[in-house]
Amino acid sequence: GDIAIEDGPDVAERIRAIVRHEPVKFAFDAVAGAATQRLAECLSEGGQIVTYGMLSGEHAVLSPEQIIFRGITLSGFWLSKTLNRMSHPERTALFDTLAEMVAAGKLMIDIDSHFSIDAIGPAIQRAEQNQRKGKVLVFPNNTILEA
């Protein structure tokens, strides 16, 4: 993506200030809820939203006006389903590419918390909570975690 921006009531204005008169055709939504509608307001006519999460804990909201009059479409993406459709060599190639990007500092992710495998129960509980600040990592026992 070209722009990553935090949701908020003024998200459309902030995006317009960045893109000026360029069309915005796609938006990726990890939040759902009212954030989906706010993303639709940022898109050009015929734009598409891909929802891949629901950090808000709410259903995606998209008004009939956006769907009918502006032609905005909403689709979903579930990584597990996509990975299960890939062959083993395709998945291996994908993970190799991702590992290279992480090693090169081109792909980063926020980490919420670390757990040892013997604390898998609390790790799963944390992973299922809304409003996390990143991923929950689980490590083998006796592994030294770097800050």
OpenMM code with the backbone's topology and positions (N, CA, C; nanometers):
from openmm import Vec3, app, unit

residues = "GLY ASP ILE ALA ILE GLU ASP GLY PRO ASP VAL ALA GLU ARG ILE ARG ALA ILE VAL ARG HIS GLU PRO VAL LYS PHE ALA PHE ASP ALA VAL ALA GLY ALA ALA THR GLN ARG LEU ALA GLU CYS LEU SER GLU GLY GLY GLN ILE VAL THR TYR GLY MET LEU SER GLY GLU HIS ALA VAL LEU SER PRO GLU GLN ILE ILE PHE ARG GLY ILE THR LEU SER GLY PHE TRP LEU SER LYS THR LEU ASN ARG MET SER HIS PRO GLU ARG THR ALA LEU PHE ASP THR LEU ALA GLU MET VAL ALA ALA GLY LYS LEU MET ILE ASP ILE ASP SER HIS PHE SER ILE ASP ALA ILE GLY PRO ALA ILE GLN ARG ALA GLU GLN ASN GLN ARG LYS GLY LYS VAL LEU VAL PHE PRO ASN ASN THR ILE LEU GLU ALA".split()
positions = [
    Vec3(0.0808, -0.1186, 0.0000),
    Vec3(0.0000, 0.0000, 0.0000),
    Vec3(0.0856, 0.1256, 0.0000),
    Vec3(0.0279, 0.2310, -0.0443),
    Vec3(0.0976, 0.3591, -0.0481),
    Vec3(0.0802, 0.4391, 0.0798),
    Vec3(-0.0321, 0.4199, 0.1489),
    Vec3(-0.0616, 0.4982, 0.2687),
    Vec3(-0.1114, 0.4037, 0.3775),
    Vec3(-0.0591, 0.4184, 0.4962),
    Vec3(-0.1124, 0.3495, 0.6141),
    Vec3(-0.1503, 0.4586, 0.7124),
    Vec3(-0.2768, 0.4622, 0.7498),
    Vec3(-0.3235, 0.5721, 0.8331),
    Vec3(-0.4151, 0.5170, 0.9415),
    Vec3(-0.4041, 0.5734, 1.0601),
    Vec3(-0.4854, 0.5298, 1.1719),
    Vec3(-0.6274, 0.5825, 1.1569),
    Vec3(-0.7236, 0.4975, 1.1911),
    Vec3(-0.8642, 0.5350, 1.1825),
    Vec3(-0.8970, 0.6471, 1.2803),
    Vec3(-0.9999, 0.7206, 1.2480),
    Vec3(-1.0512, 0.8265, 1.3336),
    Vec3(-1.1604, 0.8998, 1.2602),
    Vec3(-1.2345, 0.9855, 1.3293),
    Vec3(-1.3477, 1.0541, 1.2663),
    Vec3(-1.3077, 1.1436, 1.1492),
    Vec3(-1.1819, 1.1861, 1.1444),
    Vec3(-1.1363, 1.2747, 1.0370),
    Vec3(-1.0494, 1.2033, 0.9341),
    Vec3(-1.0600, 1.0717, 0.9260),
    Vec3(-0.9724, 0.9949, 0.8375),
    Vec3(-0.9879, 1.0370, 0.6911),
    Vec3(-1.1092, 1.0659, 0.6458),
    Vec3(-1.1297, 1.1058, 0.5062),
    Vec3(-1.0558, 1.2358, 0.4746),
    Vec3(-1.0619, 1.3313, 0.5651),
    Vec3(-0.9927, 1.4585, 0.5428),
    Vec3(-0.8409, 1.4390, 0.5403),
    Vec3(-0.7904, 1.3538, 0.6295),
    Vec3(-0.6458, 1.3299, 0.6343),
    Vec3(-0.5975, 1.2600, 0.5083),
    Vec3(-0.6774, 1.1670, 0.4579),
    Vec3(-0.6383, 1.0977, 0.3346),
    Vec3(-0.6448, 1.1930, 0.2161),
    Vec3(-0.7491, 1.2735, 0.2077),
    Vec3(-0.7586, 1.3711, 0.0970),
    Vec3(-0.6412, 1.4679, 0.0977),
    Vec3(-0.5953, 1.5068, 0.2152),
    Vec3(-0.4806, 1.5977, 0.2247),
    Vec3(-0.3541, 1.5324, 0.1707),
    Vec3(-0.3454, 1.4010, 0.1825),
    Vec3(-0.2274, 1.3299, 0.1339),
    Vec3(-0.2359, 1.3039, -0.0158),
    Vec3(-0.3504, 1.2550, -0.0640),
    Vec3(-0.3615, 1.2133, -0.2047),
    Vec3(-0.4017, 1.3267, -0.2983),
    Vec3(-0.4503, 1.4357, -0.2411),
    Vec3(-0.4989, 1.5502, -0.3194),
    Vec3(-0.6079, 1.5046, -0.4152),
    Vec3(-0.5834, 1.5069, -0.5464),
    Vec3(-0.6874, 1.4732, -0.6437),
    Vec3(-0.6708, 1.3340, -0.7035),
    Vec3(-0.5754, 1.2567, -0.6524),
    Vec3(-0.5552, 1.1212, -0.7042),
    Vec3(-0.6681, 1.0302, -0.6567),
    Vec3(-0.7144, 0.9390, -0.7413),
    Vec3(-0.8211, 0.8473, -0.6980),
    Vec3(-0.7680, 0.7463, -0.5971),
    Vec3(-0.8534, 0.7090, -0.5041),
    Vec3(-0.8219, 0.6046, -0.4071),
    Vec3(-0.9144, 0.4882, -0.4398),
    Vec3(-0.8561, 0.3789, -0.4899),
    Vec3(-0.9361, 0.2683, -0.5407),
    Vec3(-0.9517, 0.1534, -0.4425),
    Vec3(-0.8561, 0.1381, -0.3496),
    Vec3(-0.8584, 0.0242, -0.2574),
    Vec3(-0.8333, 0.0710, -0.1151),
    Vec3(-0.8952, 0.0002, -0.0211),
    Vec3(-0.8671, 0.0214, 0.1201),
    Vec3(-0.8675, -0.1149, 0.1879),
    Vec3(-0.7768, -0.1331, 0.2818),
    Vec3(-0.7688, -0.2563, 0.3582),
    Vec3(-0.8108, -0.2252, 0.5008),
    Vec3(-0.9050, -0.3015, 0.5516),
    Vec3(-0.9696, -0.2730, 0.6792),
    Vec3(-0.9442, -0.3849, 0.7792),
    Vec3(-0.8673, -0.3548, 0.8842),
    Vec3(-0.8436, -0.4511, 0.9914),
    Vec3(-0.9343, -0.4240, 1.1104),
    Vec3(-1.0117, -0.3155, 1.1064),
    Vec3(-1.0873, -0.2698, 1.2228),
    Vec3(-1.2332, -0.3142, 1.2170),
    Vec3(-1.2986, -0.3008, 1.1038),
    Vec3(-1.4429, -0.3249, 1.0853),
    Vec3(-1.5236, -0.2227, 1.1645),
    Vec3(-1.6488, -0.2519, 1.1940),
    Vec3(-1.7341, -0.1555, 1.2621),
    Vec3(-1.7549, -0.0317, 1.1775),
    Vec3(-1.7691, 0.0825, 1.2419),
    Vec3(-1.7907, 0.2097, 1.1723),
    Vec3(-1.6698, 0.2512, 1.0892),
    Vec3(-1.5523, 0.1946, 1.1185),
    Vec3(-1.4318, 0.2272, 1.0411),
    Vec3(-1.4485, 0.1893, 0.8943),
    Vec3(-1.5246, 0.0853, 0.8660),
    Vec3(-1.5471, 0.0426, 0.7279),
    Vec3(-1.6199, 0.1526, 0.6500),
    Vec3(-1.7199, 0.2105, 0.7101),
    Vec3(-1.7940, 0.3205, 0.6469),
    Vec3(-1.7020, 0.4403, 0.6250),
    Vec3(-1.6186, 0.4722, 0.7235),
    Vec3(-1.5269, 0.5858, 0.7080),
    Vec3(-1.4287, 0.5604, 0.5941),
    Vec3(-1.3831, 0.4362, 0.5781),
    Vec3(-1.2951, 0.4044, 0.4653),
    Vec3(-1.3684, 0.4220, 0.3327),
    Vec3(-1.4942, 0.3801, 0.3268),
    Vec3(-1.5724, 0.3950, 0.2038),
    Vec3(-1.5802, 0.5411, 0.1618),
    Vec3(-1.5902, 0.6305, 0.2587),
    Vec3(-1.5987, 0.7739, 0.2288),
    Vec3(-1.4680, 0.8286, 0.1710),
    Vec3(-1.3601, 0.7545, 0.1868),
    Vec3(-1.2297, 0.7956, 0.1331),
    Vec3(-1.2090, 0.7482, -0.0102),
    Vec3(-1.2874, 0.6513, -0.0533),
    Vec3(-1.2647, 0.5874, -0.1821),
    Vec3(-1.3282, 0.6629, -0.2982),
    Vec3(-1.2678, 0.6430, -0.4138),
    Vec3(-1.3260, 0.6934, -0.5386),
    Vec3(-1.4443, 0.6042, -0.5749),
    Vec3(-1.5280, 0.6544, -0.6634),
    Vec3(-1.6415, 0.5755, -0.7091),
    Vec3(-1.5917, 0.4416, -0.7632),
    Vec3(-1.6602, 0.3336, -0.7249),
    Vec3(-1.6217, 0.2000, -0.7703),
    Vec3(-1.5087, 0.1387, -0.6883),
    Vec3(-1.4712, 0.2025, -0.5790),
    Vec3(-1.3614, 0.1521, -0.4964),
    Vec3(-1.3958, 0.0236, -0.4241),
    Vec3(-1.2924, -0.0399, -0.3707),
    Vec3(-1.3103, -0.1683, -0.3039),
    Vec3(-1.2446, -0.1669, -0.1665),
    Vec3(-1.3152, -0.2220, -0.0688),
    Vec3(-1.2619, -0.2405, 0.0660),
    Vec3(-1.2433, -0.3896, 0.0872),
    Vec3(-1.1264, -0.4277, 0.1361),
    Vec3(-1.1005, -0.5658, 0.1739),
    Vec3(-1.0856, -0.5689, 0.3258),
    Vec3(-1.1776, -0.6391, 0.3909),
    Vec3(-1.1752, -0.6505, 0.5364),
    Vec3(-1.1040, -0.7802, 0.5730),
    Vec3(-1.0030, -0.7683, 0.6580),
    Vec3(-0.9263, -0.8865, 0.6981),
    Vec3(-0.9162, -0.9000, 0.8495),
    Vec3(-0.9915, -0.8212, 0.9216),
    Vec3(-0.9903, -0.8301, 1.0669),
    Vec3(-1.1077, -0.7548, 1.1243),
    Vec3(-1.1241, -0.7679, 1.2538),
    Vec3(-1.2304, -0.6939, 1.3218),
    Vec3(-1.1822, -0.6537, 1.4604),
    Vec3(-1.0781, -0.5710, 1.4594),
    Vec3(-1.0197, -0.5252, 1.5846),
    Vec3(-1.1203, -0.4520, 1.6724),
    Vec3(-1.2217, -0.3941, 1.6109),
    Vec3(-1.3252, -0.3248, 1.6882),
    Vec3(-1.4165, -0.4230, 1.7604),
    Vec3(-1.4167, -0.5483, 1.7164),
    Vec3(-1.5091, -0.6464, 1.7717),
    Vec3(-1.6498, -0.6338, 1.7166),
    Vec3(-1.6662, -0.5493, 1.6152),
    Vec3(-1.7983, -0.5222, 1.5575),
    Vec3(-1.8044, -0.5696, 1.4124),
    Vec3(-1.9258, -0.5851, 1.3620),
    Vec3(-1.9462, -0.6173, 1.2210),
    Vec3(-1.9098, -0.4964, 1.1349),
    Vec3(-1.8607, -0.5222, 1.0144),
    Vec3(-1.8325, -0.4140, 0.9208),
    Vec3(-1.9619, -0.3421, 0.8853),
    Vec3(-1.9564, -0.2085, 0.8795),
    Vec3(-2.0739, -0.1272, 0.8476),
    Vec3(-2.0467, -0.0541, 0.7176),
    Vec3(-2.1372, -0.0730, 0.6220),
    Vec3(-2.1269, -0.0042, 0.4934),
    Vec3(-2.2674, 0.0360, 0.4511),
    Vec3(-2.2894, 0.1655, 0.4305),
    Vec3(-2.4240, 0.2149, 0.4020),
    Vec3(-2.4703, 0.1770, 0.2615),
    Vec3(-2.6015, 0.1635, 0.2433),
    Vec3(-2.6555, 0.1373, 0.1101),
    Vec3(-2.6167, 0.2453, 0.0089),
    Vec3(-2.6035, 0.3708, 0.0539),
    Vec3(-2.5630, 0.4785, -0.0384),
    Vec3(-2.4264, 0.4497, -0.0989),
    Vec3(-2.3341, 0.4006, -0.0168),
    Vec3(-2.2001, 0.3692, -0.0683),
    Vec3(-2.2056, 0.2528, -0.1670),
    Vec3(-2.2868, 0.1534, -0.1367),
    Vec3(-2.2965, 0.0346, -0.2217),
    Vec3(-2.3717, 0.0654, -0.3511),
    Vec3(-2.4880, 0.1281, -0.3394),
    Vec3(-2.5751, 0.1485, -0.4551),
    Vec3(-2.5288, 0.2644, -0.5427),
    Vec3(-2.5096, 0.3801, -0.4834),
    Vec3(-2.4844, 0.5004, -0.5627),
    Vec3(-2.3372, 0.5215, -0.5969),
    Vec3(-2.2475, 0.4717, -0.5150),
    Vec3(-2.1048, 0.4926, -0.5408),
    Vec3(-2.0349, 0.3659, -0.5892),
    Vec3(-2.1042, 0.2520, -0.5847),
    Vec3(-2.0471, 0.1266, -0.6345),
    Vec3(-1.9319, 0.0728, -0.5508),
    Vec3(-1.9283, 0.1072, -0.4233),
    Vec3(-1.8235, 0.0579, -0.3345),
    Vec3(-1.8516, -0.0888, -0.3041),
    Vec3(-1.7487, -0.1729, -0.3135),
    Vec3(-1.7656, -0.3137, -0.2818),
    Vec3(-1.6847, -0.3495, -0.1584),
    Vec3(-1.7329, -0.4502, -0.0880),
    Vec3(-1.6697, -0.4977, 0.0338),
    Vec3(-1.6485, -0.6475, 0.0189),
    Vec3(-1.5254, -0.6904, 0.0396),
    Vec3(-1.4964, -0.8338, 0.0370),
    Vec3(-1.4098, -0.8675, 0.1566),
    Vec3(-1.4004, -0.9955, 0.1835),
    Vec3(-1.3232, -1.0404, 0.2980),
    Vec3(-1.1997, -1.1177, 0.2559),
    Vec3(-1.1024, -1.1217, 0.3446),
    Vec3(-0.9799, -1.1986, 0.3226),
    Vec3(-0.9460, -1.2703, 0.4517),
    Vec3(-0.9259, -1.4012, 0.4424),
    Vec3(-0.8876, -1.4815, 0.5565),
    Vec3(-0.7595, -1.5550, 0.5193),
    Vec3(-0.6509, -1.5194, 0.5830),
    Vec3(-0.5194, -1.5733, 0.5481),
    Vec3(-0.5151, -1.7250, 0.5563),
    Vec3(-0.5706, -1.7825, 0.6609),
    Vec3(-0.5664, -1.9286, 0.6766),
    Vec3(-0.6288, -1.9994, 0.5576),
    Vec3(-0.7405, -1.9478, 0.5122),
    Vec3(-0.8084, -2.0094, 0.3977),
    Vec3(-0.7212, -1.9999, 0.2720),
    Vec3(-0.6590, -1.8850, 0.2524),
    Vec3(-0.5724, -1.8657, 0.1367),
    Vec3(-0.4514, -1.9586, 0.1432),
    Vec3(-0.3886, -1.9670, 0.2596),
    Vec3(-0.2715, -2.0544, 0.2740),
    Vec3(-0.3079, -2.2008, 0.2523),
    Vec3(-0.4250, -2.2423, 0.2990),
    Vec3(-0.4675, -2.3817, 0.2814),
    Vec3(-0.4929, -2.4176, 0.1360),
    Vec3(-0.5194, -2.3203, 0.0530),
    Vec3(-0.5425, -2.3454, -0.0903),
    Vec3(-0.4111, -2.3537, -0.1684),
    Vec3(-0.3016, -2.3103, -0.1077),
    Vec3(-0.1721, -2.3091, -0.1754),
    Vec3(-0.1044, -2.4453, -0.1617),
    Vec3(-0.0249, -2.4794, -0.2631),
    Vec3(0.0546, -2.6019, -0.2551),
    Vec3(0.1701, -2.5795, -0.1567),
    Vec3(0.2316, -2.6881, -0.1127),
    Vec3(0.3449, -2.6762, -0.0201),
    Vec3(0.4579, -2.5918, -0.0803),
    Vec3(0.4965, -2.6141, -0.2064),
    Vec3(0.6024, -2.5283, -0.2646),
    Vec3(0.5634, -2.3805, -0.2725),
    Vec3(0.4353, -2.3517, -0.2991),
    Vec3(0.3903, -2.2118, -0.3032),
    Vec3(0.3993, -2.1471, -0.1653),
    Vec3(0.3554, -2.2202, -0.0610),
    Vec3(0.3650, -2.1668, 0.0753),
    Vec3(0.5107, -2.1457, 0.1161),
    Vec3(0.5967, -2.2422, 0.0823),
    Vec3(0.7385, -2.2302, 0.1157),
    Vec3(0.7989, -2.1080, 0.0491),
    Vec3(0.7685, -2.0862, -0.0777),
    Vec3(0.8207, -1.9686, -0.1499),
    Vec3(0.7692, -1.8396, -0.0867),
    Vec3(0.6430, -1.8385, -0.0481),
    Vec3(0.5853, -1.7203, 0.0161),
    Vec3(0.6576, -1.6904, 0.1472),
    Vec3(0.6734, -1.7917, 0.2317),
    Vec3(0.7388, -1.7709, 0.3611),
    Vec3(0.8857, -1.7324, 0.3441),
    Vec3(0.9530, -1.7872, 0.2418),
    Vec3(1.0917, -1.7469, 0.2141),
    Vec3(1.0982, -1.5987, 0.1791),
    Vec3(1.0069, -1.5540, 0.0957),
    Vec3(1.0022, -1.4125, 0.0568),
    Vec3(0.9750, -1.3240, 0.1783),
    Vec3(0.8795, -1.3636, 0.2610),
    Vec3(0.8471, -1.2861, 0.3808),
    Vec3(0.9660, -1.2808, 0.4767),
    Vec3(1.0357, -1.3933, 0.4945),
    Vec3(1.1530, -1.3965, 0.5831),
    Vec3(1.2614, -1.3022, 0.5331),
    Vec3(1.2818, -1.2983, 0.4028),
    Vec3(1.3802, -1.2059, 0.3441),
    Vec3(1.3397, -1.0607, 0.3702),
    Vec3(1.2117, -1.0317, 0.3575),
    Vec3(1.1641, -0.8951, 0.3807),
    Vec3(1.1802, -0.8546, 0.5270),
    Vec3(1.1531, -0.9469, 0.6192),
    Vec3(1.1724, -0.9184, 0.7619),
    Vec3(1.3203, -0.8942, 0.7899),
    Vec3(1.4066, -0.9812, 0.7377),
    Vec3(1.5509, -0.9681, 0.7603),
    Vec3(1.6043, -0.8366, 0.7043),
    Vec3(1.5471, -0.7900, 0.5943),
    Vec3(1.5922, -0.6656, 0.5311),
    Vec3(1.5288, -0.5421, 0.5953),
    Vec3(1.4395, -0.5615, 0.6913),
    Vec3(1.3735, -0.4489, 0.7559),
    Vec3(1.2643, -0.3855, 0.6723),
    Vec3(1.2196, -0.4546, 0.5670),
    Vec3(1.1138, -0.4027, 0.4801),
    Vec3(0.9749, -0.4403, 0.5307),
    Vec3(0.9677, -0.5395, 0.6174),
    Vec3(0.8404, -0.5863, 0.6707),
    Vec3(0.8555, -0.5951, 0.8219),
    Vec3(0.7709, -0.5199, 0.8916),
    Vec3(0.7775, -0.5166, 1.0376),
    Vec3(0.6373, -0.5324, 1.0944),
    Vec3(0.6302, -0.5762, 1.2181),
    Vec3(0.5012, -0.5918, 1.2835),
    Vec3(0.5172, -0.5583, 1.4311),
    Vec3(0.4139, -0.5000, 1.4877),
    Vec3(0.4151, -0.4681, 1.6301),
    Vec3(0.3910, -0.5948, 1.7112),
    Vec3(0.4630, -0.6067, 1.8221),
    Vec3(0.4485, -0.7201, 1.9128),
    Vec3(0.3793, -0.6717, 2.0402),
    Vec3(0.2697, -0.7362, 2.0754),
    Vec3(0.1951, -0.7022, 2.1963),
    Vec3(0.2585, -0.7665, 2.3187),
    Vec3(0.2867, -0.8963, 2.3096),
    Vec3(0.3359, -0.9678, 2.4273),
    Vec3(0.4061, -1.0962, 2.3868),
    Vec3(0.4857, -1.1499, 2.4817),
    Vec3(0.5591, -1.2753, 2.4639),
    Vec3(0.5158, -1.3730, 2.5721),
    Vec3(0.5023, -1.5011, 2.5355),
    Vec3(0.4692, -1.6055, 2.6320),
    Vec3(0.5548, -1.7277, 2.6025),
    Vec3(0.5881, -1.8023, 2.7071),
    Vec3(0.6528, -1.9318, 2.6857),
    Vec3(0.5431, -2.0337, 2.6579),
    Vec3(0.5800, -2.1437, 2.5962),
    Vec3(0.4814, -2.2445, 2.5572),
    Vec3(0.4069, -2.3007, 2.6781),
    Vec3(0.4716, -2.3009, 2.7952),
    Vec3(0.4010, -2.3522, 2.9134),
    Vec3(0.2938, -2.2548, 2.9638),
    Vec3(0.2878, -2.1363, 2.9057),
    Vec3(0.1830, -2.0388, 2.9381),
    Vec3(0.0899, -2.0212, 2.8182),
    Vec3(0.0638, -2.1312, 2.7474),
    Vec3(-0.0169, -2.1233, 2.6253),
    Vec3(-0.1595, -2.0758, 2.6539),
    Vec3(-0.2153, -2.1130, 2.7687),
    Vec3(-0.3511, -2.0679, 2.8031),
    Vec3(-0.3619, -1.9171, 2.8085),
    Vec3(-0.2783, -1.8517, 2.8902),
    Vec3(-0.2816, -1.7047, 2.8924),
    Vec3(-0.2469, -1.6419, 2.7569),
    Vec3(-0.1591, -1.7075, 2.6803),
    Vec3(-0.1234, -1.6543, 2.5478),
    Vec3(-0.2452, -1.6535, 2.4560),
    Vec3(-0.3204, -1.7621, 2.4576),
    Vec3(-0.4411, -1.7691, 2.3741),
    Vec3(-0.5445, -1.6673, 2.4210),
    Vec3(-0.5603, -1.6538, 2.5518),
    Vec3(-0.6543, -1.5540, 2.6047),
    Vec3(-0.6157, -1.4145, 2.5572),
    Vec3(-0.4878, -1.3817, 2.5627),
    Vec3(-0.4433, -1.2494, 2.5187),
    Vec3(-0.4648, -1.2327, 2.3685),
    Vec3(-0.4355, -1.3365, 2.2924),
    Vec3(-0.4510, -1.3288, 2.1461),
    Vec3(-0.5963, -1.3062, 2.1062),
    Vec3(-0.6895, -1.3542, 2.1861),
    Vec3(-0.8312, -1.3400, 2.1543),
    Vec3(-0.8895, -1.2065, 2.1980),
    Vec3(-0.8143, -1.1274, 2.2722),
    Vec3(-0.8647, -0.9998, 2.3213),
    Vec3(-0.8619, -0.8935, 2.2118),
    Vec3(-0.9633, -0.8098, 2.2106),
    Vec3(-0.9653, -0.6941, 2.1215),
    Vec3(-0.8712, -0.5878, 2.1760),
    Vec3(-0.8371, -0.4938, 2.0931),
    Vec3(-0.7574, -0.3775, 2.1327),
    Vec3(-0.6132, -0.4128, 2.1687),
    Vec3(-0.5605, -0.5255, 2.1172),
    Vec3(-0.4187, -0.5543, 2.1368),
    Vec3(-0.3367, -0.4527, 2.0599),
    Vec3(-0.2111, -0.4390, 2.0958),
    Vec3(-0.1204, -0.3453, 2.0284),
    Vec3(-0.0265, -0.4174, 1.9317),
    Vec3(-0.0578, -0.5403, 1.8965),
    Vec3(0.0258, -0.6168, 1.8047),
    Vec3(0.0023, -0.7654, 1.8222),
    Vec3(0.0943, -0.8435, 1.7717),
    Vec3(0.0840, -0.9891, 1.7756),
    Vec3(0.1275, -1.0443, 1.9111),
    Vec3(0.0738, -1.1615, 1.9433),
    Vec3(0.1126, -1.2352, 2.0625),
    Vec3(0.2065, -1.3462, 2.0159),
    Vec3(0.3283, -1.3485, 2.0709),
    Vec3(0.4273, -1.4489, 2.0315),
    Vec3(0.4404, -1.5556, 2.1393),
    Vec3(0.4543, -1.6809, 2.0943),
    Vec3(0.4750, -1.7935, 2.1845),
    Vec3(0.6092, -1.8566, 2.1495),
    Vec3(0.6935, -1.8760, 2.2525),
    Vec3(0.8276, -1.9296, 2.2348),
    Vec3(0.8429, -2.0609, 2.3102),
    Vec3(0.9362, -2.1450, 2.2646),
    Vec3(0.9663, -2.2675, 2.3422),
    Vec3(1.0138, -2.2303, 2.4831),
    Vec3(0.9921, -2.3209, 2.5776),
    Vec3(1.0410, -2.2981, 2.7136),
    Vec3(1.1913, -2.2799, 2.7135),
    Vec3(1.2406, -2.2047, 2.8101),
    Vec3(1.3831, -2.1777, 2.8276),
    Vec3(1.4449, -2.0998, 2.7117),
    Vec3(1.3634, -2.0302, 2.6352),
    Vec3(1.4144, -1.9453, 2.5289),
    Vec3(1.4336, -1.8056, 2.5841),
    Vec3(1.5476, -1.7476, 2.5560),
    Vec3(1.5738, -1.6104, 2.5999),
    Vec3(1.5092, -1.5155, 2.5002),
    Vec3(1.4226, -1.4289, 2.5489),
    Vec3(1.3531, -1.3326, 2.4628),
    Vec3(1.4293, -1.2016, 2.4616),
    Vec3(1.4510, -1.1496, 2.3425),
    Vec3(1.5161, -1.0193, 2.3303),
    Vec3(1.4119, -0.9103, 2.3359),
    Vec3(1.4468, -0.7997, 2.4002),
    Vec3(1.3523, -0.6883, 2.4114),
    Vec3(1.3401, -0.6148, 2.2803),
] * unit.nanometer
topology = app.Topology()
chain = topology.addChain("A")
for resn in residues:
    res = topology.addResidue(resn, chain)
    for name in ("N", "CA", "C"):
        topology.addAtom(name, app.Element.getBySymbol(name[0]), res)
